[in-house]
Amino acid sequence: MFIPLLDSIIEDLNRRFTLPSMEAYDLSLFIPTTFLQQKMYCTSEYQDRVSNVSKRFSSIEPNILHGKTILGELEIWCQKWKIIAEEGIEKCPNNAIEAFSSCNAKVFPNIKSFLQILSTMPVGVASAERSFSTLRRMKTWLRSRMGETRLTGLCLLHVHREVNVNELIQSVIERFANKKQRRLDFVL
């Protein structure tokens, strides 16, 4: 009983984390906070991983160069962010989009291409599954007591709990109160 369970878990992990998907994770090596926190920007392992990434993604982006050119560009990129982090001049980018917007394409064309690929890759998140479970709970509780629009709105409010609803409610009340002259003051 226990061995088949372990076999299925191992098989599932191997299917999810194939070699191409693991190579795609190496694109995050170009994000400044990644290589600064791990202090791996000067190691030969880091340079080998970057060389493998450049070989892998050169078929997607034909302008990407191999070898010493990319490593030289990477060394300048790492030194730039190391100095900025030490002096506290500005905040280091901690995601692909911030790094992409702070990367000068004339100075770092290859790194800009890698960050563009990383920024446009699909991200696997559980928000879709979370919204379906929310809808199931809401539908069970409410059944057919309300229209589809209201049900959708309630589900969205439940999924995105971090949104401050009180400010939105206040702005709706103010807009309703100011829409036309009323006999009584509309106060909440």
C-alpha positions as CSV (number, residue, x, y, z in Angstrom):
1,M,0.0,0.0,0.0
2,F,2.7,2.4,1.0
3,I,5.1,1.7,-2.0
4,P,2.5,2.3,-4.7
5,L,1.7,5.6,-3.0
6,L,5.4,6.7,-3.1
7,D,5.7,5.5,-6.7
8,S,2.7,7.7,-7.7
9,I,4.1,10.7,-5.9
10,I,7.5,10.3,-7.5
11,E,5.9,9.8,-10.9
12,D,3.8,12.9,-10.5
13,L,6.8,15.0,-9.4
14,N,8.8,13.8,-12.4
15,R,6.0,14.6,-14.7
16,R,5.5,18.1,-13.3
17,F,9.2,19.0,-13.0
18,T,10.6,17.9,-16.3
19,L,14.1,19.1,-17.5
20,P,12.7,21.9,-19.8
21,S,10.5,23.3,-17.0
22,M,13.5,23.2,-14.6
23,E,15.6,25.0,-17.2
24,A,12.9,27.7,-17.4
25,Y,13.3,28.3,-13.7
26,D,16.9,29.2,-14.3
27,L,15.7,32.4,-16.1
28,S,15.1,33.8,-12.6
29,L,18.9,33.9,-12.3
30,F,18.8,37.3,-14.0
31,I,16.6,38.9,-11.3
32,P,18.9,41.0,-9.1
33,T,17.5,40.0,-5.7
34,T,17.8,36.3,-6.7
35,F,21.5,36.4,-7.3
36,L,22.2,38.9,-4.5
37,Q,20.4,36.9,-1.8
38,Q,22.0,33.7,-2.8
39,K,25.5,35.3,-3.3
40,M,26.1,33.2,-6.3
41,Y,26.9,35.7,-9.0
42,C,30.6,35.1,-9.0
43,T,30.6,31.3,-8.9
44,S,31.4,29.0,-11.8
45,E,28.2,27.1,-11.2
46,Y,26.2,30.3,-11.7
47,Q,28.0,31.0,-15.0
48,D,27.4,27.4,-16.2
49,R,23.7,27.7,-15.5
50,V,23.5,30.9,-17.4
51,S,25.4,29.4,-20.3
52,N,22.9,26.5,-20.4
53,V,20.0,29.0,-20.3
54,S,21.5,31.0,-23.2
55,K,21.9,27.8,-25.3
56,R,18.4,26.6,-24.4
57,F,16.6,29.9,-25.3
58,S,18.7,31.0,-28.3
59,S,16.2,29.2,-30.5
60,I,13.4,31.4,-29.2
61,E,15.3,34.6,-29.4
62,P,17.8,34.7,-32.3
63,N,19.6,37.8,-31.0
64,I,20.8,36.0,-27.9
65,L,24.6,35.5,-28.0
66,H,26.5,32.6,-26.4
67,G,29.7,32.2,-24.6
68,K,31.9,35.0,-23.3
69,T,29.6,37.7,-24.6
70,I,26.7,36.7,-22.3
71,L,29.0,36.1,-19.4
72,G,30.6,39.5,-19.7
73,E,27.2,41.2,-19.9
74,L,26.1,39.2,-16.9
75,E,29.2,40.2,-14.9
76,I,28.5,43.9,-15.6
77,W,24.8,43.3,-14.7
78,C,25.7,41.6,-11.4
79,Q,28.3,44.3,-10.5
80,K,25.8,47.1,-11.2
81,W,23.2,45.6,-8.8
82,K,25.8,44.7,-6.2
83,I,27.0,48.3,-6.0
84,I,23.4,49.6,-6.0
85,A,22.5,47.2,-3.1
86,E,25.6,48.1,-1.1
87,E,25.1,51.8,-1.5
88,G,21.3,51.7,-1.1
89,I,20.9,54.0,-4.2
90,E,17.6,52.4,-5.2
91,K,15.6,49.3,-4.4
92,C,16.7,46.2,-6.3
93,P,14.1,44.6,-8.5
94,N,12.6,41.4,-7.0
95,N,10.5,40.2,-9.9
96,A,10.9,39.8,-13.6
97,I,8.8,42.8,-14.6
98,E,10.6,45.2,-12.4
99,A,14.0,43.8,-13.6
100,F,12.8,44.1,-17.2
101,S,11.8,47.7,-16.8
102,S,15.1,48.6,-15.1
103,C,17.2,46.9,-17.7
104,N,18.8,49.1,-20.4
105,A,18.4,47.3,-23.7
106,K,21.4,49.1,-25.2
107,V,23.8,48.0,-22.5
108,F,22.3,44.6,-21.6
109,P,20.5,43.4,-24.8
110,N,20.8,39.7,-23.9
111,I,19.7,40.1,-20.3
112,K,16.7,42.2,-21.5
113,S,15.7,39.3,-23.9
114,F,16.0,36.8,-21.1
115,L,13.9,39.0,-18.7
116,Q,11.3,39.4,-21.5
117,I,11.0,35.7,-21.9
118,L,10.7,35.2,-18.2
119,S,8.1,38.0,-17.9
120,T,5.9,36.5,-20.6
121,M,6.0,32.9,-19.4
122,P,2.8,31.6,-18.0
123,V,2.7,31.3,-14.2
124,G,1.0,28.4,-12.5
125,V,-1.0,29.6,-9.6
126,A,-3.9,28.1,-7.6
127,S,-6.2,31.1,-8.0
128,A,-8.4,29.3,-10.5
129,E,-8.8,26.3,-8.2
130,R,-9.5,28.6,-5.3
131,S,-12.2,30.4,-7.2
132,F,-13.9,27.2,-8.2
133,S,-14.0,26.0,-4.6
134,T,-15.4,29.3,-3.6
135,L,-18.1,29.1,-6.3
136,R,-19.0,25.6,-5.1
137,R,-19.3,26.8,-1.5
138,M,-21.3,29.9,-2.5
139,K,-23.6,27.9,-4.8
140,T,-24.3,25.3,-2.1
141,W,-25.1,28.0,0.4
142,L,-27.2,30.2,-1.8
143,R,-28.5,27.7,-4.4
144,S,-30.8,29.6,-6.7
145,R,-31.7,32.6,-4.4
146,M,-30.0,35.2,-6.5
147,G,-29.1,36.1,-10.0
148,E,-25.9,35.1,-11.8
149,T,-24.4,38.7,-11.6
150,R,-24.7,39.0,-7.9
151,L,-23.4,35.5,-7.4
152,T,-20.3,36.3,-9.5
153,G,-19.8,39.5,-7.6
154,L,-19.9,37.8,-4.2
155,C,-17.5,35.1,-5.4
156,L,-15.1,37.7,-6.6
157,L,-15.3,39.5,-3.3
158,H,-14.6,36.2,-1.5
159,V,-11.6,35.3,-3.7
160,H,-10.0,38.7,-3.5
161,R,-10.4,39.3,0.2
162,E,-7.4,41.6,0.4
163,V,-9.3,44.4,-1.4
164,N,-10.6,47.0,1.0
165,V,-14.3,46.8,0.3
166,N,-15.2,49.6,2.8
167,E,-13.6,52.3,0.7
168,L,-15.4,51.0,-2.4
169,I,-18.7,50.9,-0.5
170,Q,-18.2,54.5,0.7
171,S,-17.5,55.8,-2.8
172,V,-20.6,54.1,-4.2
173,I,-22.7,55.6,-1.4
174,E,-21.3,59.1,-2.1
175,R,-21.9,58.7,-5.8
176,F,-25.5,57.6,-5.2
177,A,-26.1,60.5,-2.7
178,N,-24.6,63.1,-5.0
179,K,-26.4,61.9,-8.1
180,K,-29.5,64.0,-7.6
181,Q,-31.2,66.2,-5.0
182,R,-33.0,64.2,-2.3
183,R,-35.6,65.3,0.2
184,L,-33.8,63.7,3.0
185,D,-30.0,63.7,3.5
186,F,-28.5,60.4,2.6
187,V,-26.2,59.7,5.6
188,L,-24.7,56.4,6.7
